[in-house]
Amino acid sequence: MQFHRCLFVAALLLLCRVATADQDRPGPVTLWPAGAPGARGSEPQDVPLLTPYWPAPEKATGAAMIVCPGGGYHVLAPHEGETYARWLNDLGVAAFVLRYRLLPHGYHVTDSLQDAARAVRTVRANAAQWKLDDKRIGIMGSSAGGHLSATLCTKFDEGKADAADPIERQSSRPDLCVLCYAFILFDRNDKPQRHEQFLGQNPSPEQIRAYSPALNVTRDTPPCFVWQTVADEAVKVENALVLAEALRQAHVPFDLHLKEKGRHGIGLGMKDYDAAKLHPWARDCEFWLAEQGFVKKR
């Protein structure tokens, strides 16, 4: 009887530990439970969401990454969201895939930027509860998601110390940024209608400049990993080169990697995650993340 009682108590303690772990590691997080600013409805496309992917406890480094999938601000590409998250988990990084608001649903990039900023604030505000380091929260984006990430890295703020909402008291500055074939040259784009699609009718030169990341790099911009293929026809290699020069001029640490071949939107080189088939840029990025203290060196 005593033996069975001990087994029962041990099982109960295990269940309590699992329950506590589940509370510490939540599922999808609605960024604004009462509704996002400027929301046009309450359908999923109107509700910015963070979907967490947690590394195995024995791998976890305490670092986190907000992942912004690409898709031209029209869709969110899964292979630049969940697939990246699985890779980051393998490196010990907690990943949070961001569902941000998109152009086809009546939003502009100003709304998407609000979502990205809120995502960083949310993870930072919950860092202690989620067993994360609030000084190791990065952002990562591809193509349009790269534009969003780079824009936040040049338009962040320190939060409002007197805000009623504790999340809004947090800084929206990412601690580093990973940019995959990111659209940077908004001020030079070859599609004139894109300015109005992104910003609304008759955007001013000041607005266009504000959403052109290379024009807004400062010494406070976080360190960046920038990669691009020279063969990319959708986002020309000049996007990476011009941003790298702006980072250099501002004395911001960065790593620039150019690959000769590869189509736009290549991601990790696969649709579904396979650690044995990673594109070479992922190894370069892992090395850089280790140098930044986000992952363990190996």
C-alpha positions in Angstrom: 0.0 0.0 0.0 2.8 2.4 0.9 4.5 1.7 -2.5 1.3 2.6 -4.4 0.8 5.7 -2.3 4.4 6.8 -3.2 3.7 6.2 -6.9 0.5 8.2 -6.7 2.3 11.1 -5.1 5.1 11.0 -7.6 2.7 11.0 -10.5 0.8 13.9 -9.0 3.9 15.9 -8.6 4.8 15.2 -12.3 1.4 16.3 -13.4 1.8 19.5 -11.4 5.2 20.2 -13.0 3.7 19.6 -16.5 0.8 21.9 -15.7 3.2 24.6 -14.5 5.4 24.2 -17.6 2.3 24.6 -19.8 1.4 27.8 -18.0 4.9 29.1 -18.5 4.9 28.2 -22.2 1.5 29.5 -23.6 -0.1 28.7 -26.8 -1.2 31.4 -29.4 -1.2 34.9 -27.9 -3.6 37.6 -29.1 -1.7 40.8 -29.1 -4.6 43.0 -28.2 -7.3 41.0 -26.4 -9.7 43.9 -26.6 -9.1 44.5 -30.3 -6.2 45.9 -32.2 -6.0 49.7 -32.8 -7.7 50.5 -36.1 -9.1 46.9 -36.5 -11.7 46.7 -39.2 -13.5 43.7 -37.8 -13.0 40.7 -35.6 -12.2 38.0 -38.1 -8.8 36.3 -37.9 -7.3 38.7 -40.4 -8.2 41.5 -38.1 -6.6 40.0 -35.0 -2.8 40.1 -34.8 -1.5 36.9 -33.2 1.8 35.4 -32.0 2.1 31.6 -32.3 4.9 30.4 -30.0 7.2 27.5 -30.8 9.2 26.3 -27.8 12.6 24.6 -27.9 13.2 21.5 -25.9 14.1 22.5 -22.3 17.5 21.0 -22.5 18.3 23.1 -25.6 16.7 26.4 -24.5 19.1 29.3 -24.4 16.6 31.9 -23.1 16.7 33.9 -26.3 13.6 34.6 -28.4 12.9 35.6 -32.0 9.8 37.2 -33.5 9.3 35.7 -37.0 7.7 37.8 -39.7 6.8 35.7 -42.8 7.0 37.3 -46.2 4.3 37.4 -48.9 4.3 40.9 -50.2 2.0 42.2 -47.4 -0.7 40.1 -49.1 -0.3 36.7 -47.6 2.0 35.1 -45.0 4.2 32.3 -46.3 4.3 29.3 -44.0 7.8 28.2 -45.1 9.0 31.6 -43.8 7.1 31.2 -40.6 6.7 27.8 -39.0 9.7 26.3 -40.9 12.0 29.0 -39.5 10.5 28.5 -36.1 11.4 24.8 -36.1 15.0 25.7 -37.2 15.3 28.2 -34.4 13.9 25.7 -31.9 16.7 23.3 -32.9 19.2 26.1 -32.0 17.5 26.5 -28.6 15.7 29.8 -29.5 12.0 30.3 -28.7 10.3 31.5 -31.8 7.1 33.5 -32.1 5.5 33.6 -35.6 3.6 36.8 -36.1 0.3 37.0 -37.9 0.3 40.7 -38.8 -2.4 42.6 -40.7 -2.3 42.7 -44.5 -3.2 44.9 -47.4 -6.0 42.9 -48.9 -8.0 43.2 -45.7 -7.9 47.0 -45.8 -4.8 47.6 -43.7 -1.6 49.5 -44.5 2.0 48.9 -43.5 1.5 51.4 -40.6 -0.8 48.8 -39.1 1.6 45.9 -39.7 4.3 48.0 -38.0 2.1 48.4 -34.9 1.7 44.7 -34.8 5.4 44.0 -35.0 6.1 46.6 -32.3 3.4 45.1 -30.1 4.9 41.6 -30.6 8.3 42.7 -29.3 6.7 44.5 -26.3 4.5 41.4 -25.5 7.4 39.0 -25.5 9.5 41.4 -23.4 6.7 42.0 -20.9 6.3 38.3 -20.4 9.9 37.3 -20.5 10.3 36.4 -16.8 7.1 34.3 -16.8 8.1 32.6 -20.0 11.7 32.0 -18.8 13.2 34.3 -21.5 15.9 36.9 -21.4 14.3 40.3 -22.0 17.6 41.6 -23.4 17.8 38.8 -26.1 14.6 39.3 -28.1 15.3 39.5 -31.9 13.2 39.9 -35.0 13.5 38.0 -38.3 11.7 38.6 -41.6 11.8 37.6 -45.2 10.9 39.8 -48.2 8.0 41.9 -47.1 8.5 40.5 -43.6 12.1 41.6 -43.9 10.9 45.1 -44.8 8.6 45.1 -41.7 11.5 43.8 -39.5 14.0 46.4 -40.8 11.4 49.2 -40.5 10.8 48.3 -36.8 14.6 48.3 -36.2 14.7 52.0 -37.4 11.4 53.1 -36.0 11.2 51.6 -32.5 10.5 53.5 -29.3 11.3 53.0 -25.6 7.6 52.5 -24.6 5.4 54.8 -22.5 6.4 54.6 -18.8 3.0 55.9 -17.6 0.9 53.6 -19.9 -2.0 51.9 -18.2 -1.3 48.8 -20.2 2.0 47.3 -18.9 2.9 45.9 -22.3 3.0 49.4 -23.7 5.5 50.4 -21.1 8.0 48.1 -22.8 10.6 49.0 -25.5 9.8 47.8 -29.0 13.5 47.8 -30.0 14.6 44.3 -31.1 18.0 43.3 -29.7 19.0 42.0 -33.2 17.6 41.5 -36.6 17.8 38.7 -39.2 16.9 39.9 -42.7 16.3 37.4 -45.5 16.1 38.9 -49.0 14.4 41.9 -47.4 12.7 44.7 -49.4 14.5 47.8 -48.3 14.5 50.3 -51.1 10.9 51.5 -50.7 11.9 55.0 -51.7 13.3 53.6 -55.0 10.7 51.0 -55.9 9.9 50.5 -59.5 6.1 50.1 -58.9 4.7 53.6 -58.3 1.4 52.2 -57.0 3.2 50.5 -54.2 3.6 53.7 -52.2 -0.2 54.1 -52.0 -0.7 50.3 -51.4 1.6 50.5 -48.4 0.6 53.9 -47.0 -2.7 55.0 -48.4 -3.6 57.7 -50.8 -1.2 60.4 -51.6 1.6 59.5 -49.1 4.0 62.4 -48.4 7.7 62.2 -49.2 8.2 62.2 -45.4 6.0 59.1 -45.0 7.8 57.3 -47.9 11.2 58.1 -46.3 10.0 56.8 -42.9 9.3 53.4 -44.4 12.6 53.2 -46.3 14.8 51.5 -43.7 18.2 52.3 -45.2 17.4 56.0 -44.9 16.7 55.8 -41.2 19.6 53.7 -39.8 21.1 55.2 -36.7 23.7 54.1 -34.2 20.9 52.7 -32.1 19.7 50.3 -34.8 20.3 46.8 -33.5 23.0 44.4 -35.1 21.8 42.9 -38.3 22.4 39.7 -40.3 21.6 40.4 -44.0 21.5 37.8 -46.7 20.4 37.8 -50.3 20.9 36.0 -53.6 22.4 38.0 -56.5 20.0 36.2 -58.9 16.9 37.4 -57.0 14.7 39.2 -59.6 11.9 40.2 -57.2 14.1 41.9 -54.6 17.3 43.1 -56.3 20.6 42.6 -54.5 21.0 46.4 -54.2 18.5 46.2 -51.3 21.0 44.3 -49.2 24.0 46.3 -50.4 22.4 49.7 -49.7 21.3 48.6 -46.3 24.7 47.2 -45.5 26.4 50.5 -46.5 23.9 52.4 -44.2 24.7 50.1 -41.3 28.5 50.6 -42.0 28.1 54.4 -42.1 26.3 54.3 -38.7 28.8 51.9 -37.1 26.1 49.3 -36.5 27.5 45.7 -36.4 26.3 43.6 -39.3 27.0 40.4 -41.2 26.3 40.5 -45.0 26.0 37.3 -47.0 25.4 37.2 -50.8 24.8 33.9 -52.6 25.2 33.8 -56.4 22.2 31.7 -57.2 18.7 31.2 -55.8 15.2 32.4 -56.5 13.3 34.9 -54.4 11.4 33.3 -51.4 13.8 30.4 -51.1 13.6 30.4 -47.3 15.6 27.6 -45.8 15.5 25.7 -49.1 12.6 23.6 -48.2 8.8 23.7 -47.6 8.8 21.5 -44.5 11.6 21.7 -42.0 14.4 19.2 -42.4 17.6 19.8 -40.4 19.6 17.8 -42.9 18.7 20.0 -45.9 19.3 23.5 -44.6 20.4 26.2 -47.1 24.0 27.3 -46.4 22.8 30.8 -45.2 21.3 29.1 -42.1 24.8 27.8 -41.0 26.2 31.3 -41.5 23.3 32.8 -39.4 23.8 30.2 -36.7 27.4 31.2 -36.4 26.4 34.9 -36.2 23.6 34.2 -33.6 26.2 32.4 -31.5 28.5 35.4 -31.7 25.6 37.5 -30.5 24.9 35.2 -27.5 21.6 33.9 -28.8 22.6 30.3 -29.4 25.3 28.1 -28.0 28.5 27.7 -30.0 29.2 24.3 -31.4 
